[in-house]
Amino acid sequence: MSDPAKARRHAERVRELVASLVREIKDPRLGMVTITDARITGDLREATVFYTVLGDAVEQASTAAALESAKGMLRSRVGHALGLRHSPSLAFKLDNVQENVKEIDDLLAAARHRDEEVQRLATGKQYAGDPDPYKAEEPAEEDEEAERVGAREDLG
């Protein structure tokens, strides 16, 4: 098992290397690809490279095929550059950032709409009960007399 900081450094280096090497791939199926992240296992044997593709599902599928066919060349170049005993195997995974962004935007819009509805319903309303529910109440005169008697008994 390797040091987690070492694994992070190697993952960052894999991301940089794959991003620079992707430009050298001469496959016509390769679209406008961006390498977004890389993760490597603790034993430095398997690396997962996340990427995005500009375009529709057809372009995404063709880019996935191009990356899969260039995996061997990329693995050997990455392994040589890292200088590890074993070159990590590469797995490419599509990073659907745009779909996640759309989902988060939809959730934020729905929350904003609910907040506006609550604000509209609260306009002109008042809180139930007293304005200051935590105000201190004056002790009754009988309670004060009982306290004085109790204090005299303790002294006497």
DACOR-V57789 format. One record per residue. N is the residue number from 1. SS is DSSP state (H for helix, E for strand, - for the rest). PHI is phi in radians with two decimals (NA if undefined). Layout:
# DACOR-V57789
n-><N,N>
ss-><SS,SS>
phi-><PHI,PHI>
This chain:
# DACOR-V57789
n-><1,2,3,4,5,6,7,8,9,10,11,12,13,14,15,16,17,18,19,20,21,22,23,24,25,26,27,28,29,30,31,32,33,34,35,36,37,38,39,40,41,42,43,44,45,46,47,48,49,50,51,52,53,54,55,56,57,58,59,60,61,62,63,64,65,66,67,68,69,70,71,72,73,74,75,76,77,78,79,80,81,82,83,84,85,86,87,88,89,90,91,92,93,94,95,96,97,98,99,100,101,102,103,104,105,106,107,108,109,110,111,112,113,114,115,116,117,118,119,120,121,122,123,124,125,126,127,128,129,130,131,132,133,134,135,136,137,138,139,140,141,142,143,144,145,146,147,148,149,150,151,152,153,154,155,156>
ss-><-,-,-,H,H,H,H,H,H,H,H,H,H,H,H,H,H,H,H,H,H,H,-,-,-,-,-,-,-,-,-,E,E,E,E,E,E,E,E,E,-,-,-,-,-,E,E,E,E,E,E,E,E,E,-,-,H,H,H,H,H,H,H,H,H,H,H,H,H,-,H,H,H,H,H,H,H,H,H,H,H,H,-,-,-,-,-,-,E,E,E,E,E,E,-,-,H,H,H,H,H,H,H,H,H,H,H,H,H,H,H,H,H,H,H,H,H,H,H,H,H,H,-,-,-,-,-,-,-,-,-,-,-,-,-,-,-,-,-,-,H,H,H,H,H,H,H,H,H,H,H,H,H,H,H,->
phi-><NA,-1.68,-1.19,-1.04,-1.15,-1.14,-1.10,-1.13,-1.10,-1.15,-1.11,-1.11,-1.15,-1.07,-1.05,-1.12,-1.14,-1.11,-1.08,-1.34,-1.36,-1.07,-1.15,-1.50,-1.27,-1.77,-1.40,-1.19,-1.31,-1.26,-1.62,-1.34,-1.88,-2.24,-1.48,-1.70,-2.83,-2.53,-2.30,-2.26,-1.21,-1.10,-1.54,1.06,-1.78,-2.29,-2.12,-1.91,-1.93,-1.72,-2.49,-2.13,-2.28,-1.42,2.44,-1.55,-1.14,-1.15,-1.14,-1.12,-1.17,-1.20,-1.17,-1.08,-1.16,-1.13,-1.16,-1.14,-1.28,-1.63,-1.03,-1.11,-1.09,-1.12,-1.11,-1.17,-1.21,-1.16,-1.09,-1.14,-1.21,-1.32,1.26,-1.53,-1.12,-2.08,-1.25,-1.22,-1.28,-1.87,-2.21,-1.77,-2.28,-1.21,-1.74,-1.46,-1.13,-1.10,-1.16,-1.15,-1.10,-1.10,-1.12,-1.15,-1.07,-1.11,-1.14,-1.15,-1.13,-1.14,-1.12,-1.09,-1.13,-1.15,-1.11,-1.12,-1.16,-1.12,-1.10,-1.14,-1.20,-1.44,-1.12,1.42,-1.58,-2.15,-1.23,-1.33,1.58,-1.26,-1.12,-2.18,-1.24,-1.83,-1.19,-1.39,-1.67,-1.26,-1.20,-1.22,-1.11,-1.11,-1.16,-1.15,-1.12,-1.15,-1.17,-1.13,-1.14,-1.11,-1.23,-1.15,-1.15,-1.19,-1.32,-1.46>
